[in-house]
Amino acid sequence: MPPLPLLALPLLLAVAAVGRAAAPAPANVIVILTDDQGYGDLGCYGSPTIRTPHLDRMAAEGVRFTDFYSGAEVCSPSRAALLTGRYPPRSGMAGHRRVLFPNSEGGLPAAEVTLAEALKARGYATAHIGKWHLGIRPGSRPRDQGFDRTFGLPYSNDMDARPGITGRIRASDNPPADGWNVALERDGEVVERPAVQATLTRRYTDEARRFIAEHANRPFFLYLAHSMPHTPLFASPEFRGRSRRGLYGDVIEELDASTGEILDELRRRGLAERTFVFYTSDNGPWLIEGLQGGSAGPLREGKGSTWEGGMRVPGIAWMPGRIKPAVTSVPASFLDLFPTALALAGAPALAGVTLDGTSLLPLLAEGRDPGERAYFFYRGFELFACRLGDWKAHFQTQAGYGQPKPEAHERPLLFRLPHDPGERHEVGAAHPEVLARIQEAVARHRAELKLGAPQFQ
Ligand code: MG
């Protein structure tokens, strides 16, 4: 009887559509993390000379954060915060030595629940591509931390320097291809040593596209952590000499093209509307690298520092159809990505794990402001600063590099960031009530913060 099915079919489709709207299928999650890219190094963040048409389009189609913070002021703790959703002192991924080195005994503790583990438990396929830098000992490696597969460098591209390789050579615009003996690994096996660094962005991108193509029919989590633009800088031949900003600009423009290829892969496979993509950088620009270091734009200082330039980074969220295009000045951070991904997976909160952030989905999808939240800036295990609403108080300050000791401030330095993003005009004397509110937030935070065993010794 043809009339009945013909009538019933649209009804069934309508019911299915309502069902989908109520509880969307688990979304794919892609985090694209660059290394040491500054706040001012993208077209959509005001770079006058670096062209980033793909990232600019991603920002126009998604949400661009003006006030997005990394997990820390340097690599290892920042990555630990991203993958655990927790302030680095909780996992012990902090310390006087600042990051992990090839001879470090520590690493991300096996007991920490990573985003890869949480999503894998929900049936996601998981891949890490690029730089790891969370430990090379058993228990800390990518495949010990929830990633089904891994392809990339175990740590920074400037570690394993050959004898005679100085900082000046590292920061030159023509670093020697064989200057660093860092290994390229696949699933824990060395496949190339030294890694041919000029091919890394290209190969990470190809690997990411392949992973997406192979998992078009099941939810996946892809953590693509580029080695660039951490010095020594290398670009593919087709990008070398292309930008108006020199080698650093060439490297960024290649990362931009890489991101464009990944978004195109998603569009072509019909995955764009069920894949959440977030683009960001692990910390601010490495200013002591001179022309090979990036720019924090209007912000003060850079990598290594808890001034804004060290931790305020580009942050772009993209998921057409689900995310309402906007530019937002709501402060958010790496800590929010874990709960956001859980929400996108339709997963409940983790039992017995303290997460420090909040899902950004209500903000991204409906423009709902999460309300005033404190953000704490750590350098190692030391609390250096706190942002609350428009205000940021510094209890201690220190340049990223070249200032041996922090300067402690008996009365914290206070800046009103929307008025003064460059943190030039200290206004604490006029706002004792703001400082008092920040001190209360710090006291509450300290009362519940349990420190992990230090991993960077
Ligand atoms: Mg870094």
Residues whose N, C-alpha, C, O or C-beta is under 5 A from the ligand:
A	BS01	MG	D35 D36 V74 C75 D282 N283
